[in-house]
Amino acid sequence: MLSREDGRLAAAYAPRLLFDKNEPFYPVRFGITVFREDGDSPSFRRRLQVSRPEVEAVIEYAVYYDYDIQHLYDLEHIWVYIARDGEVADVEASFHGKYLKGLLHGRTNLSGTRSSLYVQPGKHALSPMPEVFGLLPGYAACTQEAAGADGLIYGDCFRGLLASDEAADQKVRQYLQTCRFTPSGVYEYWEYAHREELFVSWDELFAEIPERVRNELERL
């Protein structure tokens, strides 16, 4: 269970997310881990360094979507570093298996305790600047002819709990081809910090994801 204190922190520091207005998929859950000492992320290949003079804690948001435009299952990440005075010390966000700095020079995308991050249309990589998305090879194709190309995927932590085969992949491809879209280039804030039901502990989300995937495959 997510403790009351960790839930309060997660809501207070939740980055503001900007989605393309034609985006078909939005987060269904945020799995929260609050690090108060150094430790390995339970869902991303990295170690969080909390033992720094300026850092009190790190909030990891494991952001789960049922779909990326190219596959069933999508898990993104945001890390907010809380300074000892309660200010935001730093922000990092996942970007296609790696991660980027989430604060612009001069911290111009930070208001109070909440940063603003853009979400790549359909793919959900995160960046403080939307211009970077258009530089990615396949940016246009992934929301059109390449929609559904990857079928069902899942992270290493779900090996043994989830499995795919050609039949499942084909179901996903057929469905996501019906979700093809053209990004508008216009981004809008999607507000979620007040929605307590979206915030759970990582352990709760870890238990929920396989069931969500199985339910989607049955629905398709």
Backbone as CSV, one residue per row, in Angstrom:
resi,resn,N_x,N_y,N_z,CA_x,CA_y,CA_z,C_x,C_y,C_z
1,MET,0.837,-1.202,0.000,0.000,0.000,0.000,0.874,1.256,0.000
2,LEU,0.399,2.266,-0.685,1.091,3.549,-0.699,0.764,4.280,0.599
3,SER,1.795,4.661,1.347,1.550,5.341,2.618,0.950,6.719,2.369
4,ARG,0.279,7.236,3.371,-0.327,8.563,3.250,0.733,9.619,2.932
5,GLU,1.886,9.530,3.606,2.944,10.514,3.391,3.514,10.425,1.983
6,ASP,3.759,9.203,1.503,4.302,9.056,0.152,3.281,9.488,-0.895
7,GLY,2.011,9.226,-0.643,0.974,9.691,-1.559,0.896,11.205,-1.602
8,ARG,1.060,11.828,-0.444,1.045,13.295,-0.382,2.220,13.876,-1.165
9,LEU,3.400,13.296,-0.978,4.573,13.769,-1.712,4.394,13.587,-3.217
10,ALA,3.891,12.422,-3.617,3.720,12.136,-5.045,2.792,13.145,-5.702
11,ALA,1.711,13.508,-5.026,0.775,14.482,-5.585,1.382,15.880,-5.605
12,ALA,2.095,16.238,-4.542,2.646,17.594,-4.431,3.729,17.869,-5.464
13,TYR,4.503,16.840,-5.828,5.626,17.021,-6.754,5.345,16.444,-8.141
14,ALA,4.115,16.006,-8.377,3.780,15.366,-9.656,4.041,16.310,-10.823
15,PRO,4.910,15.936,-11.746,5.142,16.799,-12.909,3.859,17.005,-13.714
16,ARG,3.733,18.170,-14.288,2.598,18.456,-15.167,2.937,17.908,-16.553
17,LEU,2.056,17.081,-17.084,2.304,16.401,-18.353,1.510,17.053,-19.474
18,LEU,2.192,17.305,-20.588,1.548,17.892,-21.759,1.475,16.846,-22.867
19,PHE,0.255,16.560,-23.311,0.012,15.573,-24.357,-0.454,16.262,-25.634
20,ASP,-0.069,15.678,-26.764,-0.618,16.137,-28.036,-2.139,15.990,-27.986
21,LYS,-2.854,16.949,-28.538,-4.312,16.918,-28.409,-4.950,15.752,-29.159
22,ASN,-4.191,15.086,-30.045,-4.712,13.900,-30.735,-4.273,12.590,-30.075
23,GLU,-3.600,12.664,-28.947,-3.101,11.470,-28.255,-4.242,10.508,-27.902
24,PRO,-4.119,9.225,-28.283,-5.189,8.275,-27.961,-5.056,7.578,-26.607
25,PHE,-3.869,7.617,-25.988,-3.636,6.834,-24.773,-3.057,7.704,-23.653
26,TYR,-3.605,7.516,-22.466,-3.165,8.276,-21.298,-2.803,7.317,-20.160
27,PRO,-2.024,7.777,-19.191,-1.651,6.889,-18.080,-2.871,6.355,-17.339
28,VAL,-2.770,5.098,-16.929,-3.842,4.491,-16.140,-3.428,4.304,-14.684
29,ARG,-2.131,4.410,-14.398,-1.658,4.255,-13.022,-0.240,4.818,-12.889
30,PHE,0.053,5.319,-11.685,1.394,5.789,-11.337,1.876,4.963,-10.144
31,GLY,2.907,4.154,-10.368,3.478,3.352,-9.291,4.569,4.151,-8.595
32,ILE,4.390,4.411,-7.320,5.264,5.330,-6.587,6.248,4.580,-5.692
33,THR,7.515,4.985,-5.792,8.543,4.559,-4.846,9.260,5.812,-4.368
34,VAL,9.335,6.010,-3.062,10.065,7.153,-2.510,11.356,6.635,-1.898
35,PHE,12.469,7.096,-2.441,13.795,6.702,-1.956,14.286,7.739,-0.949
36,ARG,14.593,7.285,0.245,15.178,8.161,1.263,16.627,7.783,1.553
37,GLU,17.091,6.772,0.835,18.497,6.380,0.835,18.788,5.773,-0.528
38,ASP,20.066,5.617,-0.866,20.439,5.067,-2.167,19.774,3.709,-2.384
39,GLY,19.365,3.456,-3.616,18.756,2.162,-3.897,18.510,1.968,-5.375
40,ASP,18.324,0.710,-5.775,18.033,0.371,-7.163,16.559,0.581,-7.456
41,SER,16.278,1.158,-8.604,14.889,1.250,-9.047,14.327,-0.157,-9.193
42,PRO,13.093,-0.394,-8.759,12.508,-1.723,-8.921,12.044,-2.016,-10.343
43,SER,12.034,-0.986,-11.219,11.447,-1.195,-12.544,12.230,-0.563,-13.687
44,PHE,13.387,0.034,-13.386,14.221,0.659,-14.413,15.670,0.354,-14.063
45,ARG,16.484,0.097,-15.068,17.869,-0.294,-14.803,18.716,0.916,-14.426
46,ARG,18.600,1.307,-13.173,19.443,2.383,-12.665,19.399,2.380,-11.144
47,ARG,20.388,3.028,-10.556,20.457,3.185,-9.109,20.235,4.655,-8.779
48,LEU,19.373,4.911,-7.825,19.065,6.279,-7.420,20.005,6.707,-6.301
49,GLN,20.644,7.853,-6.510,21.611,8.379,-5.551,20.943,9.449,-4.691
50,VAL,20.632,9.081,-3.468,20.004,10.019,-2.537,21.041,10.618,-1.588
51,SER,22.144,9.915,-1.401,23.152,10.351,-0.423,24.012,11.475,-0.992
52,ARG,23.351,12.598,-1.255,24.029,13.805,-1.709,23.660,14.929,-0.753
53,PRO,24.551,15.855,-0.526,24.269,16.895,0.474,22.977,17.658,0.222
54,GLU,22.627,17.845,-1.064,21.473,18.692,-1.377,20.165,17.924,-1.506
55,VAL,20.192,16.585,-1.404,19.000,15.781,-1.682,18.471,15.111,-0.416
56,GLU,17.169,15.265,-0.199,16.491,14.632,0.932,15.845,13.312,0.526
57,ALA,15.259,13.283,-0.676,14.554,12.089,-1.140,14.386,12.164,-2.651
58,VAL,14.090,11.021,-3.255,13.777,10.952,-4.683,12.447,10.222,-4.834
59,ILE,11.531,10.833,-5.570,10.265,10.170,-5.887,10.379,9.566,-7.275
60,GLU,10.161,8.262,-7.372,10.095,7.603,-8.674,8.628,7.386,-9.033
61,TYR,8.247,7.921,-10.181,6.916,7.697,-10.740,7.070,6.687,-11.876
62,ALA,6.571,5.475,-11.692,6.517,4.494,-12.775,5.158,4.685,-13.446
63,VAL,5.173,5.247,-14.635,3.947,5.705,-15.302,3.483,4.618,-16.269
64,TYR,2.351,3.997,-15.951,1.900,2.869,-16.771,0.744,3.256,-17.687
65,TYR,0.911,2.893,-18.958,-0.133,3.010,-19.973,-0.468,1.597,-20.444
66,ASP,-1.728,1.343,-20.724,-2.045,0.045,-21.315,-1.403,-0.090,-22.693
67,TYR,-1.334,1.026,-23.433,-0.799,0.963,-24.794,0.154,2.110,-25.097
68,ASP,1.184,1.783,-25.835,1.983,2.665,-26.675,1.394,2.447,-28.075
69,ILE,1.485,3.385,-28.965,0.889,3.218,-30.286,1.477,2.023,-31.042
70,GLN,2.622,1.510,-30.585,3.229,0.373,-31.271,3.154,-0.936,-30.499
71,HIS,2.671,-0.906,-29.267,2.613,-2.160,-28.505,1.687,-2.067,-27.300
72,LEU,1.252,-3.235,-26.851,0.544,-3.396,-25.585,1.589,-3.436,-24.479
73,TYR,1.356,-2.675,-23.386,2.250,-2.505,-22.236,3.213,-1.355,-22.524
74,ASP,3.171,-0.381,-21.637,4.101,0.741,-21.762,4.373,1.296,-20.371
75,LEU,5.635,1.302,-19.986,6.027,1.776,-18.658,7.093,2.850,-18.809
76,GLU,6.742,4.069,-18.450,7.667,5.200,-18.482,8.028,5.581,-17.045
77,HIS,9.016,6.458,-16.897,9.473,6.817,-15.557,9.816,8.299,-15.455
78,ILE,9.542,8.843,-14.275,9.970,10.201,-13.922,10.570,10.133,-12.524
79,TRP,11.661,10.870,-12.339,12.296,10.951,-11.021,12.375,12.414,-10.596
80,VAL,11.824,12.709,-9.442,11.881,14.062,-8.892,12.738,14.024,-7.634
81,TYR,13.795,14.830,-7.634,14.718,14.914,-6.503,14.282,16.071,-5.606
82,ILE,14.012,15.756,-4.358,13.551,16.766,-3.407,14.733,17.251,-2.574
83,ALA,14.923,18.557,-2.556,16.011,19.147,-1.776,15.640,19.180,-0.294
84,ARG,16.640,19.403,0.532,16.413,19.406,1.981,15.519,20.556,2.432
85,ASP,15.420,21.597,1.611,14.528,22.709,1.950,13.141,22.546,1.334
86,GLY,12.882,21.378,0.711,11.575,21.116,0.121,11.436,21.549,-1.321
87,GLU,12.433,22.247,-1.850,12.395,22.652,-3.254,12.739,21.463,-4.154
88,VAL,12.498,21.623,-5.444,12.882,20.593,-6.410,14.357,20.778,-6.744
89,ALA,15.157,19.753,-6.456,16.589,19.819,-6.738,16.891,19.417,-8.177
90,ASP,16.120,18.478,-8.717,16.378,17.993,-10.072,15.187,17.161,-10.520
91,VAL,15.093,16.950,-11.819,14.074,16.080,-12.415,14.735,15.314,-13.549
92,GLU,14.404,14.047,-13.673,14.847,13.221,-14.797,13.650,12.447,-15.316
93,ALA,13.692,12.092,-16.600,12.540,11.423,-17.200,12.991,10.448,-18.277
94,SER,12.262,9.347,-18.397,12.659,8.285,-19.324,12.460,8.703,-20.775
95,PHE,13.360,8.168,-21.610,13.357,8.517,-23.028,13.876,7.310,-23.806
96,HIS,12.965,6.444,-24.227,13.301,5.280,-25.045,14.418,4.431,-24.429
97,GLY,14.197,4.033,-23.187,15.127,3.141,-22.504,16.261,3.836,-21.800
98,LYS,16.425,5.124,-22.041,17.419,5.919,-21.329,16.664,7.001,-20.565
99,TYR,17.352,8.045,-20.127,16.630,9.133,-19.478,17.334,10.454,-19.737
100,LEU,16.523,11.509,-19.695,16.990,12.866,-19.947,16.832,13.711,-18.694
101,LYS,17.556,14.812,-18.646,17.294,15.822,-17.638,15.920,16.432,-17.901
102,GLY,15.187,16.684,-16.831,13.831,17.174,-16.990,13.650,18.655,-16.736
103,LEU,14.717,19.344,-16.322,14.622,20.782,-16.080,15.416,21.539,-17.132
104,LEU,14.792,22.540,-17.705,15.470,23.387,-18.675,16.453,24.322,-17.982
105,HIS,17.362,24.889,-18.778,18.292,25.884,-18.248,17.499,27.026,-17.621
106,GLY,17.871,27.395,-16.431,17.142,28.441,-15.729,15.888,27.938,-15.037
107,ARG,15.645,26.618,-15.124,14.494,25.988,-14.470,13.181,26.657,-14.891
108,THR,13.123,27.042,-16.159,11.966,27.794,-16.644,10.711,26.945,-16.786
109,ASN,10.848,25.617,-16.728,9.661,24.754,-16.792,9.291,24.210,-15.413
110,LEU,9.668,24.946,-14.372,9.341,24.564,-12.998,8.503,25.663,-12.364
111,SER,7.346,25.271,-11.826,6.481,26.207,-11.115,6.202,25.626,-9.737
112,GLY,6.765,26.242,-8.715,6.636,25.690,-7.372,7.348,24.356,-7.291
113,THR,6.598,23.308,-6.952,7.197,21.972,-6.847,6.888,21.103,-8.062
114,ARG,6.316,21.692,-9.121,5.883,20.881,-10.260,6.564,21.332,-11.553
115,SER,7.294,20.411,-12.145,7.896,20.662,-13.452,6.862,20.380,-14.537
116,SER,7.153,20.832,-15.748,6.312,20.533,-16.910,7.120,19.705,-17.900
117,LEU,6.538,18.594,-18.348,7.203,17.697,-19.287,6.266,17.384,-20.447
118,TYR,6.833,17.355,-21.645,6.073,16.977,-22.835,6.152,15.465,-23.031
119,VAL,5.071,14.908,-23.567,4.960,13.466,-23.789,4.937,13.212,-25.292
120,GLN,5.851,12.370,-25.774,5.899,12.090,-27.211,4.590,11.468,-27.675
121,PRO,3.981,12.003,-28.719,2.706,11.466,-29.197,2.781,9.966,-29.494
122,GLY,1.911,9.219,-28.848,1.816,7.785,-29.084,2.858,6.956,-28.382
123,LYS,4.087,7.468,-28.252,5.203,6.690,-27.714,5.477,6.975,-26.240
124,HIS,5.162,8.180,-25.780,5.178,8.549,-24.364,6.551,8.759,-23.747
125,ALA,7.614,8.830,-24.579,8.894,9.308,-24.056,8.686,10.730,-23.545
126,LEU,9.538,11.156,-22.627,9.340,12.436,-21.946,10.509,13.380,-22.194
127,SER,10.185,14.663,-22.323,11.220,15.666,-22.550,10.697,17.029,-22.112
128,PRO,11.582,17.903,-21.628,11.142,19.267,-21.336,10.965,20.107,-22.597
129,MET,11.384,19.573,-23.752,11.262,20.285,-25.029,10.592,19.375,-26.050
130,PRO,9.462,19.763,-26.622,8.794,18.890,-27.595,9.535,18.775,-28.915
131,GLU,10.400,19.732,-29.226,11.093,19.717,-30.517,11.942,18.461,-30.713
132,VAL,12.405,17.876,-29.616,13.279,16.709,-29.729,12.553,15.516,-30.347
133,PHE,11.241,15.427,-30.177,10.512,14.268,-30.695,10.592,14.187,-32.217
134,GLY,10.475,15.330,-32.872,10.505,15.347,-34.329,11.840,14.971,-34.926
135,LEU,12.888,14.916,-34.098,14.215,14.526,-34.570,14.419,13.017,-34.548
136,LEU,13.479,12.289,-33.971,13.623,10.840,-33.857,13.295,10.157,-35.182
137,PRO,14.153,9.242,-35.648,13.808,8.466,-36.844,12.497,7.712,-36.609
138,GLY,11.635,7.728,-37.579,10.370,7.014,-37.450,9.302,7.756,-36.681
139,TYR,9.555,9.030,-36.362,8.577,9.798,-35.579,7.196,9.785,-36.235
140,ALA,7.145,10.015,-37.542,5.855,10.059,-38.235,5.295,8.664,-38.473
141,ALA,6.159,7.732,-38.858,5.689,6.385,-39.211,5.099,5.642,-38.018
142,CYS,5.619,5.894,-36.814,5.194,5.086,-35.665,3.723,5.281,-35.333
143,THR,3.157,6.427,-35.663,1.735,6.651,-35.382,0.852,6.339,-36.585
144,GLN,1.478,5.894,-37.675,0.729,5.583,-38.886,0.967,4.123,-39.291
145,GLU,1.734,3.893,-40.338,1.868,2.530,-40.858,2.546,1.570,-39.886
146,ALA,3.359,2.089,-38.953,4.052,1.214,-37.998,3.276,1.031,-36.693
147,ALA,2.059,1.533,-36.619,1.249,1.336,-35.411,1.063,-0.157,-35.161
148,GLY,1.295,-0.574,-33.921,1.118,-1.976,-33.546,2.252,-2.896,-33.932
149,ALA,3.327,-2.354,-34.489,4.389,-3.191,-35.056,5.022,-4.144,-34.053
150,ASP,5.046,-3.777,-32.770,5.768,-4.583,-31.779,4.887,-5.569,-31.017
151,GLY,3.586,-5.545,-31.252,2.708,-6.499,-30.576,2.694,-6.300,-29.070
152,LEU,2.864,-7.382,-28.329,2.953,-7.327,-26.866,4.416,-7.336,-26.459
153,ILE,4.815,-6.347,-25.666,6.147,-6.354,-25.069,5.978,-6.253,-23.558
154,TYR,7.063,-6.443,-22.814,7.004,-6.260,-21.366,8.424,-6.144,-20.832
155,GLY,8.539,-5.506,-19.669,9.837,-5.288,-19.061,10.421,-6.552,-18.463
156,ASP,11.729,-6.518,-18.231,12.424,-7.685,-17.682,11.818,-8.161,-16.367
157,CYS,11.301,-7.232,-15.573,10.771,-7.621,-14.263,9.507,-8.468,-14.374
158,PHE,8.934,-8.567,-15.582,7.721,-9.365,-15.765,7.980,-10.687,-16.486
159,ARG,9.253,-11.005,-16.715,9.557,-12.290,-17.344,9.112,-13.421,-16.414
160,GLY,8.416,-14.383,-16.976,7.845,-15.458,-16.179,6.416,-15.178,-15.759
161,LEU,6.016,-13.902,-15.795,4.643,-13.525,-15.463,3.832,-13.211,-16.712
162,LEU,4.516,-12.756,-17.757,3.868,-12.454,-19.026,4.601,-13.187,-20.141
163,ALA,3.883,-13.512,-21.184,4.490,-14.156,-22.349,3.685,-13.765,-23.579
164,SER,4.377,-13.713,-24.701,3.714,-13.352,-25.944,3.894,-14.461,-26.970
165,ASP,3.039,-14.454,-27.967,3.178,-15.356,-29.106,2.614,-14.640,-30.323
166,GLU,2.699,-15.260,-31.464,2.285,-14.594,-32.697,0.802,-14.244,-32.688
167,ALA,-0.011,-15.098,-32.082,-1.449,-14.822,-32.042,-1.737,-13.560,-31.231
168,ALA,-1.067,-13.433,-30.079,-1.254,-12.236,-29.253,-0.739,-11.003,-29.977
169,ASP,0.437,-11.125,-30.583,1.004,-9.989,-31.303,0.081,-9.537,-32.434
170,GLN,-0.512,-10.483,-33.123,-1.391,-10.141,-34.235,-2.641,-9.413,-33.752
171,LYS,-3.191,-9.841,-32.627,-4.342,-9.139,-32.044,-4.000,-7.681,-31.756
172,VAL,-2.834,-7.492,-31.150,-2.417,-6.136,-30.784,-2.191,-5.295,-32.032
173,ARG,-1.529,-5.868,-33.037,-1.277,-5.125,-34.284,-2.586,-4.674,-34.922
174,GLN,-3.531,-5.586,-34.997,-4.801,-5.251,-35.639,-5.519,-4.142,-34.882
175,TYR,-5.508,-4.224,-33.554,-6.179,-3.191,-32.772,-5.491,-1.838,-32.934
176,LEU,-4.175,-1.813,-32.806,-3.473,-0.530,-32.843,-3.487,0.103,-34.232
177,GLN,-3.675,-0.704,-35.261,-3.852,-0.107,-36.587,-5.134,0.722,-36.649
178,THR,-6.122,0.381,-35.817,-7.356,1.177,-35.777,-7.171,2.460,-34.971
179,CYS,-6.029,2.589,-34.289,-5.755,3.763,-33.448,-4.783,4.731,-34.115
180,ARG,-4.440,4.488,-35.368,-3.508,5.369,-36.074,-3.963,6.824,-35.976
181,PHE,-2.999,7.718,-35.861,-3.348,9.138,-35.784,-2.181,9.979,-36.269
182,THR,-2.475,11.227,-36.544,-1.456,12.196,-36.927,-1.304,13.204,-35.801
183,PRO,-0.123,13.315,-35.203,0.060,14.310,-34.143,-0.266,15.712,-34.641
184,SER,-0.931,16.473,-33.792,-1.337,17.828,-34.170,-0.221,18.844,-33.987
185,GLY,0.731,18.523,-33.094,1.756,19.502,-32.744,1.287,20.495,-31.698
186,VAL,0.042,20.339,-31.259,-0.513,21.205,-30.210,-0.600,20.378,-28.931
187,TYR,0.034,20.860,-27.880,0.084,20.119,-26.618,-0.811,20.773,-25.573
188,GLU,-1.463,19.920,-24.794,-2.370,20.391,-23.751,-2.040,19.695,-22.435
189,TYR,-2.203,20.430,-21.337,-1.975,19.834,-20.028,-3.044,18.791,-19.726
190,TRP,-2.593,17.673,-19.177,-3.490,16.632,-18.675,-3.296,16.590,-17.163
191,GLU,-4.299,17.004,-16.426,-4.153,17.132,-14.980,-4.541,15.834,-14.278
192,TYR,-3.722,15.419,-13.348,-3.965,14.143,-12.674,-3.583,14.152,-11.198
193,ALA,-2.886,15.181,-10.734,-2.338,15.162,-9.376,-3.420,15.020,-8.308
194,HIS,-4.639,15.452,-8.615,-5.733,15.388,-7.642,-6.436,14.033,-7.644
195,ARG,-6.085,13.157,-8.574,-6.797,11.877,-8.728,-6.097,10.793,-7.906
196,GLU,-6.501,10.662,-6.664,-5.838,9.744,-5.739,-5.837,8.308,-6.243
197,GLU,-6.873,7.920,-7.001,-6.975,6.532,-7.448,-5.876,6.148,-8.439
198,LEU,-5.218,7.137,-9.031,-4.152,6.839,-9.987,-2.833,6.497,-9.305
199,PHE,-2.679,6.874,-8.042,-1.412,6.694,-7.337,-1.458,5.447,-6.460
200,VAL,-0.525,4.537,-6.720,-0.405,3.313,-5.932,1.080,3.074,-5.663
201,SER,1.382,2.141,-4.792,2.781,1.765,-4.600,3.256,0.974,-5.811
202,TRP,4.585,0.909,-5.996,5.096,0.096,-7.095,4.677,-1.360,-6.931
203,ASP,4.694,-1.883,-5.715,4.308,-3.281,-5.509,2.877,-3.528,-5.976
204,GLU,1.993,-2.581,-5.720,0.609,-2.726,-6.170,0.526,-2.691,-7.693
205,LEU,1.270,-1.782,-8.302,1.249,-1.706,-9.762,1.861,-2.957,-10.383
206,PHE,2.929,-3.450,-9.792,3.579,-4.668,-10.290,2.588,-5.832,-10.297
207,ALA,1.757,-5.917,-9.277,0.756,-6.985,-9.211,-0.380,-6.752,-10.203
208,GLU,-0.677,-5.493,-10.492,-1.817,-5.161,-11.352,-1.515,-5.321,-12.839
209,ILE,-0.290,-5.021,-13.251,0.018,-4.975,-14.684,-0.255,-6.297,-15.400
210,PRO,0.207,-7.452,-14.905,-0.083,-8.691,-15.649,-1.580,-8.927,-15.853
211,GLU,-2.372,-8.588,-14.845,-3.818,-8.759,-14.978,-4.386,-7.807,-16.022
212,ARG,-3.897,-6.584,-16.056,-4.355,-5.624,-17.062,-4.011,-6.121,-18.463
213,VAL,-2.799,-6.644,-18.634,-2.386,-7.146,-19.948,-3.272,-8.312,-20.370
214,ARG,-3.499,-9.244,-19.464,-4.350,-10.396,-19.802,-5.768,-9.949,-20.144
215,ASN,-6.283,-8.983,-19.403,-7.632,-8.481,-19.691,-7.707,-7.836,-21.068
216,GLU,-6.664,-7.097,-21.429,-6.661,-6.468,-22.753,-6.617,-7.518,-23.858
217,LEU,-5.811,-8.550,-23.677,-5.740,-9.600,-24.697,-7.077,-10.312,-24.849
218,GLU,-7.777,-10.509,-23.743,-9.103,-11.125,-23.823,-10.090,-10.197,-24.525
219,ARG,-9.990,-8.908,-24.229,-10.893,-7.931,-24.844,-10.704,-7.867,-26.353
220,LEU,-9.446,-7.993,-26.786,-9.157,-7.915,-28.217,-9.624,-9.160,-28.954
